[in-house]
């Protein structure tokens, strides 16, 4: 179980390091904005949405106590069958989004430091 949770975190961070490539591919599929103002609005909307997902992901990470699984404080994971499956998937996806967000901006920070 410990490897599964650490793999989840590390793969999410790795995906965040390559997030620019994914954004570039997605940008090619979307129509080009006609004005710079529209592009700027779309960029900031995406950043705010990413930050909101990261904040909710942090909440889900803490609420589900995923760190205790990662540090082997809890040896078994029990699924609460009274909880809707969609909420479970949403929480884990948001936690993944948080690590993607962290990996993306951590990578940008490391690149900025490397240029100096």
C-alpha positions in Angstrom: 0.0 0.0 0.0 2.8 2.4 0.8 4.2 2.0 -2.7 0.8 2.7 -4.3 0.4 5.9 -2.4 3.9 7.1 -3.0 3.6 6.2 -6.6 0.4 8.2 -6.8 2.2 11.3 -5.4 5.4 10.9 -7.4 3.6 10.2 -10.7 1.4 13.3 -10.1 4.5 15.4 -9.5 6.1 14.1 -12.6 3.0 14.9 -14.6 3.2 18.4 -13.2 6.8 18.8 -14.4 5.6 18.0 -17.9 2.3 20.0 -17.7 3.5 22.6 -20.2 3.6 19.9 -22.9 0.1 18.9 -22.1 -1.1 22.5 -22.1 0.6 23.0 -25.4 -1.2 20.0 -27.0 -4.5 21.1 -25.5 -3.9 24.7 -26.8 -3.5 23.4 -30.3 -7.0 21.8 -30.2 -8.7 25.0 -28.9 -9.5 27.8 -31.2 -7.0 30.7 -31.2 -8.2 33.8 -29.3 -8.7 36.8 -31.5 -7.4 39.4 -29.1 -4.6 39.3 -26.5 -7.1 40.3 -23.8 -9.2 37.2 -24.4 -6.0 35.0 -24.2 -5.0 36.8 -21.0 -8.4 36.2 -19.5 -8.4 32.5 -20.5 -4.9 32.1 -19.0 -5.8 33.6 -15.6 -9.1 31.7 -15.5 -7.2 28.5 -16.0 -4.7 29.4 -13.3 -7.4 30.3 -10.9 -9.2 27.0 -11.7 -5.9 25.1 -11.1 -5.4 26.9 -7.8 -8.9 26.1 -6.7 -8.4 22.4 -7.6 -5.1 22.4 -5.7 -6.8 24.0 -2.6 -9.6 21.4 -2.6 -6.9 18.7 -3.2 -5.1 19.8 -0.1 -8.3 19.6 1.8 -9.0 16.1 0.5 -5.5 15.0 1.2 -5.8 16.1 4.8 -9.4 15.0 5.3 -8.7 11.5 3.9 -5.4 11.4 6.0 -3.4 10.1 3.0 -0.1 11.0 4.7 -0.7 8.3 7.3 -0.9 5.8 4.5 2.3 7.2 2.9 4.2 7.0 6.2 2.8 3.5 7.1 1.0 4.6 10.1 -2.1 2.7 8.8 -1.5 -0.7 7.2 -4.9 -1.3 5.6 -7.2 1.0 3.6 -10.9 0.5 4.1 -13.4 1.9 1.7 -16.5 3.4 3.3 -19.3 1.8 1.3 -21.8 4.5 2.6 -19.9 7.1 0.7 -20.7 7.7 -2.9 -18.0 6.4 -5.3 -18.1 9.7 -7.3 -17.0 11.7 -4.2 -14.2 9.2 -3.5 -12.9 9.6 -7.1 -13.3 13.4 -7.0 -11.3 13.7 -3.8 -8.4 11.5 -5.1 -8.5 13.3 -8.5 -8.3 16.7 -6.6 -5.4 15.4 -4.6 -3.7 14.4 -7.8 -4.5 17.9 -9.2 -2.8 19.4 -6.2 0.4 17.5 -6.8 0.3 18.3 -10.5 -0.1 22.0 -9.6 2.8 21.8 -7.1 5.0 19.9 -9.6 4.3 22.4 -12.4 5.1 25.5 -10.4 8.0 23.8 -8.6 9.5 23.0 -12.1 9.0 26.6 -13.2 10.7 27.8 -10.1 13.7 25.4 -10.6 14.0 26.6 -14.2 13.9 30.2 -13.1 16.7 29.6 -10.5 18.7 27.6 -13.1 18.7 30.6 -15.6 20.2 33.0 -13.0 
